[in-house]
């Protein structure tokens, strides 16, 4: 009975796919966080330039 339990690989694929999905999810999250910072920087620069343009136009 113990030998059969030890040699049984029936759930192995499910664990591998779960680990792969977790890796993809973590990688995607880190990329989205990095992209969010980049977009935030772009909006900050745009906002400061618009404020400066508004001040010089007034």
C-alpha positions in Angstrom: 0.0 0.0 0.0 2.8 2.5 0.9 4.7 1.6 -2.3 1.6 2.3 -4.4 1.0 5.6 -2.6 4.7 6.6 -3.1 4.7 5.8 -6.8 1.3 7.4 -7.6 1.9 10.5 -9.7 -1.8 11.3 -10.5 -1.9 14.8 -9.0 1.6 15.9 -10.1 0.4 17.7 -13.3 -2.1 19.8 -11.3 0.7 20.9 -8.9 3.0 21.8 -11.8 0.3 23.8 -13.6 -0.5 25.6 -10.3 3.1 26.6 -9.8 3.4 27.7 -13.4 0.2 29.9 -13.0 1.6 31.4 -9.8 4.9 32.3 -11.5 3.0 33.9 -14.4 0.8 35.8 -12.0 3.7 37.2 -10.0 5.7 38.1 -13.1 2.6 39.9 -14.5 2.1 41.8 -11.3 5.7 43.0 -11.1 5.5 44.2 -14.8 2.2 46.1 -14.1 3.7 47.7 -11.0 6.7 48.8 -13.1 4.5 50.1 -15.9 2.3 51.9 -13.4 5.3 53.8 -12.0 6.4 54.8 -15.6 2.9 56.0 -16.4 2.8 57.9 -13.2 6.0 59.6 -14.1 4.7 60.6 -17.5 1.6 62.1 -16.0 3.7 64.0 -13.4 5.9 65.5 -16.1 2.9 66.4 -18.3 1.1 68.0 -15.3 4.1 70.2 -14.4 4.5 71.3 -18.0 0.9 72.2 -18.3 1.1 74.2 -15.0 4.1 76.0 -16.3 2.4 76.8 -19.6 -0.7 78.0 -17.8 1.4 80.3 -15.6 3.3 81.8 -18.5 0.1 82.3 -20.5 -1.5 84.2 -17.7 
